[in-house]
Amino acid sequence: MQIRRFFAQNIQESTVLLDESETRHLRDVLRLKTGDAANVFDGDGNEYECVVERIEKRKSELRIIRPVEPTAPESKLDLTLCASVLKSDKTEVAIQKAVELGVNRFVPMITARCDVKAKAAANRVDRWRKIVLEASKQCGRARLMRVEDVSTLEDQIRDGGAGKLMFFSERDGGELQLTEKPTAITAFLGPEGGWDDSEIALARDSGADVITLHGRIMKADTAAIAISAILQHKFGDLN
């Protein structure tokens, strides 16, 4: 039987309270009843086997049976994607797949050749965070990937990122070669029109490794998925 999973921040010693949105999903979509089994995760990596105790209009209460291991373990690689915002629903797809591939943090960026304005991108952040929650429920992760507020390449380069900085470019880069295995990587991914020359120079001057994956021409949303998978395979747990 498929495990029914819910997200809750209000987790006490022996009980869990689901909010109105999760209660609606439990009651109206999955049609669970009192006494049914369900799992609840807190977004910080913890998951619990529970039993439904009470269902009300705006909240529901579950009794904790025991802690359990999430279906999808977290990668040992702390991976951040700093990605140019893409038009249409392409960023949504990239975010959904990043969750499935074990990315810890996603930073949407406005870049020189970005097709989306900053204000329009900012209006989509709440939607992207909801996609993270739904994707986490489906793929078995108990830790929510963080989606940051919209930023710029300059700000992220100045911030320095977490761990090794890898700037993926369709041109003017070298091979992906590291003598040591990093535990944290910040990967920069460009827009559909590619990076501007000044952006490549900025990345190189900041000490980031400018990397070109030779032999494949990929759309920006495809590149986000492929690069996440490559990095998890080489340095994480996707083996």
N, C-alpha and C positions, 0 to 999 in steps of 0.2 A: 504494500500500500504506500502511496506517495505521502511523504511527510508534509503536513500543513504547517507553514512557518509564518510567524508574525514578529513584528518589530515593536519593542516597548522600551521606553526609558524609565518608566515607573516600575522597577523590579525591587521587591522587598525580600525579606529573609525566606518567606514561604509562599508569597503570592505575587502575582503579576496583574497590573491593571492596564488594559488596552484602551487607547483613546478612541474617539468617535469614528475616525476614518478606519482604523483597524477593526473596530467592532462591526462596522458596516460590512467590511469584507468578510469577516468571520460569519456573520449572521445571514447576510443577503446574497453573497456570492458563493461561498463555500457551504452555506446552510448547516453549519455545525450546531450541535445541541449540547446541553448540559451532560457531562460525563464523557464527551468525546476527547480524544487525545490531540495534542498540538504541541509544536515546539515554538519557543520564543527566544529571540536573540536581542542583545542590547546595543549592537553597533560598535562595541569595543572588543569584540572577539569572544564573548561569553554566550552560551546557548543552554537552554533548559528544556527538559521534557516536562510537559504540563498536562493537566486535565482541566477542561472548562467547568467552572463552578457556578458562574452566574452571568447571564447575558441581559443587559439593559439597553435602553434606546441610545444612550450616548457613551456608554462604557461597558466593559465586561471584565470579569475577574477570573483568573486561572490559578490553580494551585500547582506549585512546583513539586515535581516528583524527585527529580535529581538533575544535576548538571550533566551535559553530554558534550561530546566532541562535535564540532560543526562538520558537516559533510565535506566541505571544501576547506582544507587547512590553509593557513596563510603562508605566503612565500617568505623565504628567508631574505629575499632581496627587497629592500625598501625602494620602490620604483615610483618616481614622479614623472608625469607627462605634462610638459608645458606646450600646449598646442594652439596654433592659430585657429580662431573661430571660423567654421565653414558655413556656407549658405545652406538653406533648406534644412533637412533633418540629419545632415551628415555628421554634425557634432554629436547629436543624440546617439547615433549608431556607434560612433567611436567610444563614447562614454560607456554605453552598455557593454561593449566588448572589452573595454579596459577593466571593468569590474570582473568580468568572467576570467580575465587573464591575470588577476591578482595585483593590479596596479593599486597603490596606496593613496595617491594624490593626483588630482587633475587640475591644471591651471589653464583656463581659457584666456587666450591672448589676442589683442589687436595688433596686427603687424602691418608693414608697409603696403603689402599687396592683398591685404584681407578684404574680402567682398562684403563684410558685415560691419555696420557702424557700432561704435562702442555702446551707445544707448540701447540699441536693439539687442545686442549681446547680453547686456546686463539684465534685460527683461526676461531672458531665457534661463537665468541661473536657477531659479526655484524649480523650473521644469526639469532641468538636468539633475538636480538633487533628488527629485522624485523618481527619476529613471534609475539612479543609483540604488535607491531603496528596493524598487521592484526587481531589478537585476540581481541584487543580493539575495532576496527571497528565493528566486528561481535557481540560482547557481549554488546555493549552499554556504555562502560566506556569512560569517557572523560579525565581521568588521566592515563598517561602511567606508568606502572610498570617499575621501574628502574632495568636494568640488569647491575651489576657491572663487572669490569674486573676480570679475574680469580685470585683467592686468595688461601690461605691455611687455614686449620683449626687453626693452631697456630696463624696466623695473626689475624683471626677473634676473637679468644678467647682473644687475647691480646687487641684487639680494644674494646672489651666489649659489642658490639652490642647495639641495642636499646631496652630499657625496660627489661622485664623479659627474662632470658636466659633459654631455654628448649632444652635439649639434648636428642633426641629420639634414643633409642638403643633397639636392639632386645633382649638384656639380661642385667642383673645386674642393672636394674632400678626400681624405685618405681612407684606408681600410679600418675595419673594426678590430684593433689589435691592442690587447692589454696584457702586461706581464703579471699583474696582480689581479685577483678576483675581488671586485668592489662589493661591499655590502649595501651600498646606497648609490643610486644613479638618478640624475635628473636629465631627461631626454627632451630636447627641443625639436618640435615638429612644425613645418612651415605650412603656408596656405596653398591653395590650388594653383596660384600663379608663381609659386616658388619664392625663395628668399631674395630680397634686394641685395646688391653688392655690399652696401653699407652694413647690412645686418650680418652677413657672413664675416666681414672684417671685424665687427664688434664682438662677435662670438670668439673669433680667433684671438683677438687682443685680450679678451677676458680670461684666456687659458682653457677654454672649452676645446674638446677634440671635435674637429669638423669631419664628419664621416659621410661618405657616399657609398651607397649599396649598388655596386656596379652590376649592370646586366638586366635590371628590371626598371621599367617605368611604371610607377604606381600612382593612382589618385591619392589625394591627401588622406581621405578616410581609410583607404586600404593600407596606407603606410602606417597609420596609427596602430592598426591591428597587427600588421606584420612586424613592426619594430618592437612592440610589446612582447610578442611571442618569441622573437629572436633573443631579446635581453633576458626573458625568463628562462629560456632554454640554456643560454650560455652561463648565466650568473645566478639564476633562481632555482625553482624546483620543477620546471616544465621539462621533464626528461623522458 
